[in-house]
């Protein structure tokens, strides 16, 4: 008799169907990794705690819930306040859900029986969280090497009665998350496709005179050419076309000098400038589907036409982006890819006239970090800055630019990474460089003055590493000609020149 098909997560219409088999495969890989690790005792259970529903400060207003990443990776559960357990020896999966009071049915909806969750998530057993009583426990506790935060380990009343190990799980589950399965790659392709289309829609509709936040939050619902419904250009597309209720991070909608603010869009700088004719736009936005992320940046002129200076800086960044992607394959050093981007930027800035002298000597004094202070890119997956960049034994290189690199290890097949070189004109970094004789000797201050207030250009694509190179997941206009053509004709459908099969 054939096995029953796995249930799927699906939001209808043309959204992606994600099988519960994705999470069963993740659990299988995790058990395999733990069995191969010394010190994991027989009859151990992995216990993961899901995210908790939280309220806004001291109110009873719920914040929009998003699942805890490790728990989602293993179970794919959308509900809050759950636990999950995995028997390492057998692979058997157990889900613990809250036992809800009768009043829940009045205010929040139907109270489902345990069998509902067993079928919905294709787990072997379901119990209530008040019944957690496994024997030996393996918890995840370790440092997220990207954020520096310590991952929270599961906790529940009566935990002191059990034998707990909180050192073995974290490094194993991190390495499992690092390497994506075929099913995970399919979800990441989807998040990139929808987010790419949303970026193109924004590109077609941006105009001088609008506010930056109108690209993130505006009146934009088409009904007989009336703009009626409050929503977001980017978020509206991702949600209505792709079922993406969450973005992967706070949208960055920087124009003019704001495009040089690397993490613009926060509460102190909330995408609130009026877009000027002649501004460069730097829009860094990514949608998230079923907790899987995307991270895409497009840079283009607000009026749809590059000036000579805008074109020169843009094409310098595009050249470094394509050089890195052409060089990417398993076994290369990610730090070398960052250095490659730095070198190309400096070479191009010499051609423009902003710099003069030996590029080799510029590299020795870290001049590249003046124009690109951030790292080249980062791992991507369930978290936009995904885990695994610095495993035990890999240390950060304490040099300008490289110290901000979010991954220091060799590139591996099935990693998913962002490639996001940029050139920015950040006044305080330029002033520091001009005050430093080791760096100022390479700078033509008269030419540089022309670029004060320019802002910056970043080009960010998401790539999956293949056996021999990469698969480009992002699909947006990238050349100057493509961008100008799309912005000139808001009805035009963009067809990429670069195949998504292999770069």
LINVENHU-V466555 format. One record per residue. N is the residue number from 1. PSI is psi as a letter, one per 40 degrees, with the letter a starting at -180 (none if undefined). Layout:
n: {N,N}
psi: {PSI,PSI}
This chain:
n: {1,2,3,4,5,6,7,8,9,10,11,12,13,14,15,16,17,18,19,20,21,22,23,24,25,26,27,28,29,30,31,32,33,34,35,36,37,38,39,40,41,42,43,44,45,46,47,48,49,50,51,52,53,54,55,56,57,58,59,60,61,62,63,64,65,66,67,68,69,70,71,72,73,74,75,76,77,78,79,80,81,82,83,84,85,86,87,88,89,90,91,92,93,94,95,96,97,98,99,100,101,102,103,104,105,106,107,108,109,110,111,112,113,114,115,116,117,118,119,120,121,122,123,124,125,126,127,128,129,130,131,132,133,134,135,136,137,138,139,140,141,142,143,144,145,146,147,148,149,150,151,152,153,154,155,156,157,158,159,160,161,162,163,164,165,166,167,168,169,170,171,172,173,174,175,176,177,178,179,180,181,182,183,184,185,186,187,188,189,190,191,192,193,194,195,196,197,198,199,200,201,202,203,204,205,206,207,208,209,210,211,212,213,214,215,216,217,218,219,220,221,222,223,224,225,226,227,228,229,230,231,232,233,234,235,236,237,238,239,240,241,242,243,244,245,246,247,248,249,250,251,252,253,254,255,256,257,258,259,260,261,262,263,264,265,266,267,268,269,270,271,272,273,274,275,276,277,278,279,280,281,282,283,284,285,286,287,288,289,290,291,292,293,294,295,296,297,298,299,300,301,302,303,304,305,306,307,308,309,310,311,312,313,314,315,316,317,318,319,320,321,322,323,324,325,326,327,328,329,330,331,332,333,334,335,336,337,338,339,340,341,342,343,344,345,346,347,348,349,350,351,352,353,354,355,356,357,358,359,360,361,362,363,364,365,366,367,368,369,370,371,372,373,374,375,376,377,378,379,380,381,382,383,384,385,386,387,388,389,390,391,392,393,394,395,396,397,398,399,400,401,402,403,404,405,406,407,408,409,410,411,412,413,414,415,416,417,418,419,420,421,422,423,424,425,426,427,428,429,430,431,432,433,434,435,436,437,438,439,440,441,442,443,444,445,446,447,448,449,450,451,452,453,454,455,456,457,458,459,460,461,462,463,464,465,466,467,468,469,470,471,472,473,474,475,476,477,478,479,480,481,482,483,484,485,486,487,488,489,490,491,492,493,494,495,496,497,498,499,500,501,502,503}
psi: {h,i,i,i,i,i,i,i,h,h,e,i,b,e,i,h,h,h,i,e,d,d,d,d,d,d,d,d,d,d,d,d,d,d,d,e,h,i,e,h,i,i,f,i,h,h,h,h,h,i,i,i,h,i,i,h,b,e,i,f,h,h,i,h,i,h,i,h,d,d,d,d,d,d,d,f,h,e,i,i,f,i,i,i,i,h,h,d,d,e,e,h,h,h,h,h,i,i,h,i,i,d,d,d,d,d,d,e,a,h,h,i,i,d,d,d,d,d,d,d,e,f,i,d,i,h,i,i,d,e,e,h,f,i,c,h,h,h,i,h,h,i,h,h,e,d,d,e,i,h,h,h,i,i,i,i,h,e,d,e,e,i,h,h,h,f,d,d,d,d,d,d,d,d,d,d,d,d,h,i,i,d,d,d,d,d,d,d,d,d,d,d,d,d,d,d,d,d,d,d,d,d,d,d,e,i,i,i,d,i,i,d,e,d,d,d,h,i,h,g,h,h,h,f,e,i,h,d,h,h,a,h,d,d,d,d,d,d,d,d,d,e,f,g,d,i,i,e,i,h,h,h,g,h,i,b,d,d,e,e,h,d,f,i,e,i,d,e,g,f,f,e,i,h,h,i,h,e,i,h,h,h,h,h,i,h,i,h,h,f,e,h,i,i,h,h,h,h,h,i,h,d,e,e,h,h,i,d,d,d,d,d,d,d,d,d,d,d,d,d,d,d,d,d,d,d,e,h,i,h,e,i,h,d,d,d,d,d,d,d,d,d,d,d,d,d,d,d,d,d,d,d,e,d,i,i,a,h,d,d,d,d,d,d,e,f,d,d,e,d,d,g,e,i,i,d,a,i,i,i,b,d,i,d,g,i,i,e,d,g,i,h,e,h,i,i,h,g,i,h,c,d,e,e,h,e,h,e,i,i,h,i,h,e,i,h,i,i,h,g,i,i,h,i,g,h,d,d,d,d,d,d,d,d,e,h,d,d,d,d,e,e,h,g,d,d,d,d,d,d,e,h,e,d,b,i,h,h,h,h,i,h,i,h,h,a,d,e,b,i,h,h,d,i,g,i,h,d,i,d,d,d,d,d,d,d,d,d,g,e,e,h,h,h,h,i,d,h,i,e,d,h,none}
